[in-house]
Amino acid sequence: MSELYRHLPSMDQILDELTKDEDIAALPRPLVKDQADAFLNVCREEIRSGAVTTADQLELKAVLPRMIAYVRAHSRPHFRRVLNATGVVVHTNLGRSLLARSAIEAVTEACGHYSNCEFDLSTGQRGSRYSHVEQILCDITGAEAALVVNNNAAAVFIMLETLAKGKEVIVSRGQLVEIGGSFRIPDVMTKSGATLHEVGATNRAHVHDYENAINEDTGALMRVHTSNFRIVGFTKEVSLPDMRKLGDKYNLPVIEDLGSGSLYSLKGEGLMGEPTVQEVVAQGADVVSFSGDKVLGGPQAGIIVGRKKYIDRIKKNPVNRAMRIDKMTLAALEATLRLYLDMDVARRKIPTLRMITASQESLKSKARRLADAIRSELGVKATVAMKKGFSRVGGGAFPEYDLPGTMITLVVDGVDAEDLREELLNTDPPLVARIEDDLFLLDPRTLTSTELKLAASALRQAVDSLQ
Ligand SMILES: *Cc1c(COP(=O)(O)O)cnc(C)c1O
């Protein structure tokens, strides 16, 4: 056995051969060497375990294909594109929204060049970072002023820190939300220095509950959108107009964490229960915050709109600097917002809205194209079928709505559905699929047209390595 170790190819030979591969030649040399070393350790282990028994199995040309695959797989950047066949449109773990073409171009422009990021071209003096999006946010939402920060969690924090630190904030018990990734309203409240004053019962809160809770320490009335859950049955929450009246009577700001915060009304699609930002502003919320990358379909950002006197105070908060939005995000956000100047353009050009509002015919046709692509990759090994099923908006928006569409189910001879789903996480690019009722399922809603072939190719890679 110890004889065999001496037949392992030398590093010089290996590097010569490896760098004939174009992709590997483009990688940093020390990285390739480390991975080739790691591969040799795999070979040594195979000798030790008795999996390799003859010298010719260790010849360079015998191990080369595996070595190339190994080095490629282990030298890839960690951050990778994936194919989303889950049907969850705003999938937080998969990066939420895809940007519209014009937003992608704006990012490229912003990061490869100097810009007027914080420079006023009309005076040649220092300008404001927020100026790029404030006016357009006001135009779209009807608010007096606007501000953007890193994400909505930061937006909620800075609203509270600025307007209610050292004071009480009244919130209904039915709205004490926890969002994925440990964002909890009571905890954020504590960290901001404000004190949570809960009112009502889990399922019901009344105007008099709020009114009875108001005292000299009250700093704000707050509403939180119950993004990812619904309380159904015998329920009542105080409406925003009623809250506005209370705010006026006691001279208190009404703050709203709208969560997803849609600028496009999805009522036409039968998706109810999520007010648009425009509606919330019109109904008198003083300060409203929402995410840039949920249903809005832009980059990660926290957007705050509302009355100028409050927004001005938030802008001056020194904490703001620690939450500031970067230039690439700003560029993407402005480009995305410009699409909202014509709602029909927004629906067609913003991928998130396009996926949510896709017609049954277009989903069916996409499913058919995906099925064809899979059949031509897998041939007789695979039984591909179409069936009715449901997608989700995701991102904690419209949790009670299923979006009907056409799914692809796939059965491959001799391959377990769960094994297939797992193996697809190792393909290039990886594909994230679903198992439903023990069936392997792909939802084409969240694959773009150009990704259908890539998805079929990922399936072939996975099936090849499982068989
Ligand atoms: C998603 C959400 C947040 C957090 O927003 P991020 O942009 O993810 O930071 C806060 N509040 C509500 C109600 C949400 O739905």
PDBQT file of the ligand as one rigid body, heavy atoms in Angstrom, charges set to zero:
ROOT
HETATM    1  C1  LIG A 501     -39.721  42.817   6.898  1.00  0.00    +0.000 C 
HETATM    2  C2  LIG A 501     -40.180  43.661   8.035  1.00  0.00    +0.000 A 
HETATM    3  C3  LIG A 501     -39.262  44.387   8.795  1.00  0.00    +0.000 A 
HETATM    4  C4  LIG A 501     -37.781  44.329   8.524  1.00  0.00    +0.000 C 
HETATM    5  O1  LIG A 501     -37.497  44.864   7.276  1.00  0.00    +0.000 OA
HETATM    6  P1  LIG A 501     -36.030  44.637   6.621  1.00  0.00    +0.000 P 
HETATM    7  O2  LIG A 501     -36.074  45.462   5.393  1.00  0.00    +0.000 OA
HETATM    8  O3  LIG A 501     -35.926  43.181   6.394  1.00  0.00    +0.000 OA
HETATM    9  O4  LIG A 501     -35.043  45.112   7.610  1.00  0.00    +0.000 OA
HETATM   10  C5  LIG A 501     -39.741  45.148   9.825  1.00  0.00    +0.000 A 
HETATM   11  N1  LIG A 501     -41.057  45.207  10.107  1.00  0.00    +0.000 NA
HETATM   12  C6  LIG A 501     -41.974  44.519   9.405  1.00  0.00    +0.000 A 
HETATM   13  C7  LIG A 501     -43.416  44.616   9.786  1.00  0.00    +0.000 C 
HETATM   14  C8  LIG A 501     -41.568  43.717   8.340  1.00  0.00    +0.000 A 
HETATM   15  O5  LIG A 501     -42.462  43.025   7.625  1.00  0.00    +0.000 OA
ENDROOT
TORSDOF 0
